[in-house]
Amino acid sequence: MSVLQSKVFDRIDEKEAVQFLQSLIQINSVNPPGNEKKVAEAIQTYLKSTNLQVEVDDLGNNRANLFATYHSGGRNGKYLVYSGHLDTVPPGKVKWEHDPYSGEVVDNKVFGRGATDMKGGVAAMLLALKYLDEAGVKLNGKLQFVGTAGEEVDGFGAKKVVEKEQIDKATALVISEPSENQLFHAHKGCLWLEITIYGKTAHGSMPDKGINAILMMNELINQLQTYQFEYTPHAVLGHPTLNIGTIEGGVKTNVVPDQCRMTVDIRTVPGQSNEQIIKDLENMIRSITAKSKANHEIKVLNNMASVGTSESDDFIKLAIETGKKHLNLELKPSGVNYYTDASVYCPHLQVPAFILGPGIPTLAHQPNEYVEIDKFIESIRYYMALAIEYLGEN
C-alpha cells in the first residue's frame, strides 16, 4: 500500500469525482465555436469552497482560459504545470448509443463527448489539486492547472498563455491528453498546408489556349510521392508522414481549369524544420509553374511543433518512479502521433514534459466516447503523488 494512501488518496470521493466529470461533459464546448468560458466558469464555481486561487481569463466571444493555482507553503523554485484543454470536437452525425452530453454511467464507464478527449483528464487534474488542498498538503513549490481554449483547432488558448507570459517560470509540464495512463514523452508535430495553383481558362476543345491547373497540381502530387524529408529517425516516433487530404479544381467538363486547390497533412518528428518543408514545396511548385508562368499560393492552416523529452531526463525518471512507488504502475516511455498544447508550450518554455491521461487514445473523436472510472480515479492518484514527489512537502 502506498505511503500516501491514508494521507491523500483516501481523500478521493469517487462519487463526487464522477459527478464533477459529468457536469463538465454536460456543457457543450464543441469547437468551433468553443464556448469554453462556460466550462471555465463551471469549474470556478465548483472550486469556490477550496483554498485554490481560480481565475477565468476571458478571451472574448465566449472563449476563455482557466488557471487554478495551489497555494504552496514553500519556495524551492519548482513550478509544475498541469495542462488540459476545455474544448471538444463535434459529436458527429452517427447516432450515439448514449447522449453525447449526458455523462451517462454504464458498466463503470462515463460516456460523452470529451470523456476521453479530454474532460476526463481535465477533471482528474483539478480534483487532484482539490484533494491535496483538503488533505492539507503543503507543497514546497508551485502547482498550477491551466485549462485552455481552442486546442482542437489551432491551439488558440495555449498561444494566448504564451503571448501573455502567464506560465513562463514553469519548470515542468504534464498534459492529461488520453494515454490510458501510460507515459508518452514525445509526440509528432503537424504542418497543414493549403496549396492553390492558378492557371488560365480556355475552351475544352482548345486546351493549348489555356493553362491547366489540375495537370500542374498532378505533377506536384507525383513529386510529393518521392519527396525526401530532411530528418533523423526518432527513437519512438519513427518517421515523418505526408498525406494528401483533399483536392478540388475546375468549373466544368468543357473548360480548362484555371484553379486547383489541395490540402496536405504533414506529421513531423523532433529535429525537423517546418519552415524548410514549406521552402521545399515552394521550390517544387515554382519548377512546375515556371514554363507557363502560372501563379500559386501556399497557406499554412496549422503549424504545431513536434515535442520530445529525453527518457534520461530527471523529470521523466521521477514520473516513472512515482507510478511504480505509489500506484504499482509500470510506466514505459513511449510516443504518440497526435499533437497537444505542448507543441505551443515546449518550444517557448524549454521544459521537460510528458502526456499521461485516463482516456483511451483510440476513442478520441469517436462516437460513444467514454472514460473508464477506474482509470479516471487512478489518474487522480497519480497527479496527486507526482505533485508531492516533484515539488516536495514543506
C-alpha positions in Angstrom: 0.0 0.0 0.0 1.3 3.4 -0.9 2.6 5.6 1.9 0.2 8.3 0.5 -2.9 6.1 0.9 -4.2 7.3 4.3 -2.8 10.8 3.9 -4.1 11.9 0.5 -5.5 9.0 -1.6 -8.3 8.3 0.9 -9.5 11.9 0.4 -10.8 10.9 -3.1 -14.6 10.7 -3.2 -15.3 8.6 -6.3 -19.0 9.5 -6.4 -18.2 13.2 -6.2 -15.4 12.9 -8.8 -17.7 11.2 -11.3 -20.4 13.8 -10.8 -17.8 16.6 -11.4 -16.7 14.9 -14.7 -20.4 14.5 -15.7 -21.0 18.2 -15.1 -18.2 19.1 -17.5 -19.4 16.7 -20.2 -22.9 18.1 -19.9 -21.6 21.5 -21.1 -21.4 21.7 -24.9 -17.9 23.2 -25.7 -17.7 21.9 -29.3 -15.1 23.8 -31.2 -15.9 25.7 -33.4 -17.2 27.9 -31.8 -15.8 26.6 -28.5 -17.8 28.3 -25.7 -15.0 27.3 -23.3 -15.9 30.1 -21.0 -19.0 28.2 -19.8 -16.7 25.3 -18.8 -14.2 27.6 -17.1 -16.9 29.3 -15.1 -18.4 26.0 -14.0 -15.0 24.9 -12.7 -14.6 28.2 -10.9 -17.9 27.8 -9.2 -17.2 24.2 -8.3 -13.8 25.1 -6.7 -15.2 28.1 -4.8 -15.2 26.4 -1.4 -11.5 25.4 -1.7 -8.3 27.4 -1.0 -7.3 27.2 -4.7 -7.0 30.5 -6.5 -9.1 30.1 -9.6 -9.1 32.7 -12.4 -11.0 32.8 -15.7 -9.1 34.6 -18.4 -11.8 36.0 -20.7 -10.6 35.8 -24.4 -13.8 37.2 -25.9 -16.6 35.6 -27.9 -17.4 33.2 -25.0 -13.8 31.8 -25.1 -11.7 31.6 -22.0 -8.7 30.0 -20.4 -8.7 28.9 -16.8 -6.0 29.0 -14.1 -6.3 27.1 -10.8 -3.3 27.7 -8.5 -2.4 25.6 -5.5 -1.2 27.7 -2.6 2.2 26.2 -1.7 3.9 26.7 1.6 7.4 26.8 0.3 9.5 28.4 -2.5 12.0 25.9 -3.8 11.8 27.4 -7.3 10.0 24.4 -8.8 6.8 25.2 -10.7 4.7 22.3 -12.0 2.1 23.0 -14.6 -0.8 20.5 -15.2 -2.5 21.2 -18.6 -5.6 20.3 -20.4 -8.0 21.8 -23.0 -11.6 22.7 -22.4 -13.0 22.3 -26.0 -14.1 19.2 -27.8 -14.7 18.1 -31.4 -18.4 17.8 -32.6 -20.2 14.6 -31.8 -20.6 13.8 -35.5 -23.6 12.6 -37.5 -23.5 8.9 -36.4 -26.1 8.3 -33.7 -24.6 7.6 -30.3 -25.8 4.8 -28.0 -25.7 7.3 -25.2 -26.5 11.0 -25.4 -23.1 12.7 -26.1 -23.9 15.4 -23.5 -25.4 13.2 -20.8 -22.3 11.9 -19.0 -24.2 8.7 -18.5 -22.6 6.0 -16.4 -22.8 2.4 -17.8 -20.6 -0.6 -16.9 -18.2 1.6 -14.8 -17.7 4.0 -17.8 -18.6 7.6 -18.2 -19.9 8.3 -21.7 -20.0 11.6 -23.5 -18.2 13.9 -25.9 -14.9 14.8 -24.2 -15.0 12.0 -21.7 -11.7 10.7 -23.2 -10.5 13.9 -25.1 -10.1 15.4 -22.6 -12.6 16.4 -19.9 -11.7 13.2 -18.1 -8.1 14.4 -17.8 -9.1 18.0 -17.0 -11.4 16.8 -14.2 -8.8 14.5 -12.8 -6.1 17.1 -12.6 -8.4 19.6 -11.0 -9.6 17.1 -8.5 -6.0 16.2 -7.7 -5.5 19.9 -6.7 -8.8 19.9 -4.7 -8.0 16.7 -2.7 -4.4 17.8 -2.0 -5.9 21.0 -0.6 -8.4 19.1 1.5 -5.6 16.9 2.8 -3.7 20.0 4.0 -0.6 19.1 2.0 1.9 22.0 2.0 3.9 21.8 -1.2 7.4 23.2 -1.4 6.8 24.7 -4.8 4.1 25.9 -7.1 1.4 23.8 -8.7 -1.0 25.2 -11.2 -3.6 23.8 -13.6 -4.0 25.6 -16.9 -7.2 24.9 -18.9 -7.1 26.2 -22.5 -9.5 27.1 -25.2 -9.2 26.0 -28.8 -6.7 23.1 -28.8 -8.9 21.1 -31.1 -8.5 23.6 -33.9 -5.4 25.8 -33.6 -4.0 26.0 -30.1 -5.7 29.4 -29.7 -5.8 29.3 -25.9 -2.2 28.0 -25.4 -0.9 30.6 -27.8 -2.6 33.3 -25.6 -0.9 31.8 -22.5 2.5 32.1 -24.2 1.8 35.6 -25.6 0.8 36.8 -22.1 3.8 35.1 -20.5 1.4 33.5 -17.9 3.5 30.4 -17.2 6.9 31.5 -18.2 8.5 30.4 -14.9 7.3 26.8 -15.2 9.9 24.1 -14.7 7.9 21.0 -15.8 4.7 20.3 -17.7 2.2 17.4 -17.7 -0.7 17.1 -20.1 -3.6 14.9 -19.5 -4.5 14.0 -23.1 -5.7 10.4 -23.4 -2.9 7.8 -22.9 -4.8 5.2 -20.9 -2.5 6.3 -18.0 0.6 5.4 -20.0 3.5 7.8 -20.3 4.1 9.5 -23.6 7.3 11.6 -23.6 7.2 12.6 -27.3 4.6 13.4 -29.9 4.7 14.4 -33.5 4.1 17.9 -34.8 1.8 18.8 -37.7 2.0 21.1 -40.7 -1.3 21.5 -42.6 -1.0 23.3 -45.9 -3.5 24.6 -48.4 -1.8 24.8 -51.8 -3.5 26.6 -54.7 -2.3 26.7 -58.3 -3.8 29.2 -60.7 -3.9 28.5 -64.4 -5.9 30.0 -67.3 -9.3 29.1 -68.6 -9.9 28.1 -72.3 -12.5 26.1 -74.2 -12.1 22.4 -73.5 -11.7 21.8 -77.2 -8.7 24.0 -77.3 -6.6 23.1 -74.2 -3.5 24.5 -75.7 -5.0 28.0 -75.3 -5.3 27.7 -71.6 -3.1 26.7 -68.6 -4.4 23.6 -66.9 -4.1 24.0 -63.1 -5.1 20.4 -62.4 -2.3 19.0 -64.6 0.2 21.1 -62.7 -1.2 20.0 -59.4 -1.0 16.4 -60.6 2.7 16.9 -61.3 3.2 18.3 -57.8 1.4 15.3 -56.3 3.8 13.0 -58.2 6.8 14.8 -56.8 5.4 14.7 -53.3 5.2 10.9 -53.5 9.0 10.8 -53.8 9.8 13.8 -51.6 12.6 13.1 -49.1 12.3 14.8 -45.7 15.4 16.1 -44.0 15.3 14.4 -40.6 16.8 11.9 -38.3 14.5 9.0 -37.3 13.2 9.4 -33.8 13.6 6.6 -31.3 9.9 6.3 -30.5 8.1 8.4 -33.2 10.0 7.0 -36.1 9.5 8.8 -39.4 7.5 11.8 -40.6 4.4 11.3 -42.8 2.7 13.2 -45.6 -1.0 12.8 -46.5 -2.9 14.5 -49.3 -6.2 15.1 -47.7 -8.4 17.0 -50.2 -8.3 18.2 -53.8 -10.6 20.3 -55.9 -10.4 22.1 -59.2 -12.1 23.1 -62.4 -15.5 24.5 -63.1 -16.9 22.4 -66.0 -16.0 19.4 -68.2 -15.5 21.5 -71.3 -13.4 24.3 -69.6 -9.7 24.2 -69.0 -9.4 24.5 -65.2 -7.8 27.8 -64.0 -7.6 26.8 -60.4 -6.8 23.7 -58.3 -6.6 23.5 -54.6 -5.1 20.8 -52.4 -4.6 20.3 -48.7 -1.7 18.4 -47.2 -1.2 17.0 -43.7 2.4 16.5 -42.7 3.3 15.0 -39.4 6.9 15.8 -38.2 9.4 14.4 -35.7 11.7 16.3 -33.4 14.6 18.0 -35.2 12.7 18.8 -38.4 12.1 22.3 -39.6 8.6 23.1 -40.8 9.9 26.2 -42.4 12.3 24.2 -44.5 9.5 21.9 -45.7 7.5 24.9 -46.8 10.5 26.2 -48.7 11.0 22.8 -50.4 7.4 22.8 -51.5 7.7 26.4 -52.8 10.7 25.3 -54.9 8.8 22.3 -56.3 5.8 24.4 -57.3 8.0 27.1 -58.9 9.8 24.5 -61.0 6.4 23.1 -62.2 4.8 26.5 -63.0 7.9 28.2 -64.4 7.2 27.5 -68.1 3.6 28.6 -68.0 4.3 31.5 -65.6 1.3 30.4 -63.5 0.8 31.7 -60.0 0.4 29.8 -56.8 -0.3 30.3 -53.1 0.6 28.3 -50.0 -1.5 28.9 -46.9 -0.4 27.5 -43.5 -3.6 26.1 -41.9 -1.9 24.6 -38.8 1.7 24.6 -37.6 2.4 22.7 -34.5 5.9 21.7 -33.4 6.9 18.1 -32.6 7.8 17.6 -28.9 10.2 15.2 -27.2 11.8 15.0 -23.8 14.7 12.5 -23.3 14.0 9.3 -21.4 17.1 10.2 -19.3 15.6 13.5 -18.1 15.2 13.6 -14.3 11.6 14.6 -14.6 10.8 11.6 -16.8 12.7 9.3 -14.4 10.7 10.8 -11.5 7.4 10.3 -13.4 8.2 6.6 -13.9 9.3 6.1 -10.2 6.2 7.8 -9.0 3.9 5.4 -10.8 5.8 2.4 -9.5 6.1 3.6 -5.9 2.6 4.8 -5.3 0.3 3.0 -7.8 2.3 0.0 -8.8 2.2 1.3 -12.4 4.9 0.1 -14.8 5.3 3.2 -17.0 7.4 2.7 -20.1 8.1 5.9 -22.0 6.6 5.9 -25.5 5.4 8.3 -28.2 2.2 9.2 -30.0 1.2 10.6 -33.3 -1.4 13.2 -32.2 -0.3 16.7 -31.1 -1.1 18.6 -28.0 -0.8 22.1 -26.4 2.8 21.1 -25.7 3.5 22.0 -29.3 2.9 25.6 -28.3 4.3 25.5 -24.8 7.6 23.5 -25.1 9.4 25.4 -27.8 8.7 28.6 -25.7 9.3 27.2 -22.2 12.1 24.7 -22.9 11.0 22.5 -20.0 10.6 18.7 -19.7 7.1 17.4 -20.5 5.0 14.3 -20.8 1.5 13.2 -21.5 -0.5 11.0 -19.1 -4.2 10.9 -19.0 -7.1 8.4 -18.2 -8.7 8.3 -21.6 -8.2 5.7 -24.4 -6.4 7.4 -27.3 -8.4 5.4 -30.0 -11.7 6.7 -28.6 -10.8 10.3 -29.2 -13.1 12.0 -31.7 -15.2 8.7 -32.0 -18.9 8.1 -31.4 -19.8 6.6 -27.9 -16.6 8.1 -26.4 -16.1 7.1 -22.8 -13.6 7.0 -20.0 -13.2 4.1 -17.5 -13.9 5.2 -14.0 -11.1 3.1 -12.6 -8.6 4.8 -14.9 -10.1 8.2 -14.1 -9.6 7.6 -10.3 -6.1 6.1 -10.9 -5.1 9.3 -12.8 -6.2 11.5 -9.9 -4.0 9.5 -7.5 -1.1 9.8 -9.9 -1.4 13.6 -10.3 -1.5 13.9 -6.5 1.5 11.7 -6.0 3.6 13.4 -8.7 3.0 16.8 -7.3 4.3 15.7 -3.9 7.2 13.8 -5.4 8.3 16.6 -7.7 7.6 19.7 -5.6 8.2 18.1 -2.2 6.4 19.0 1.0 7.1 21.9 3.2 
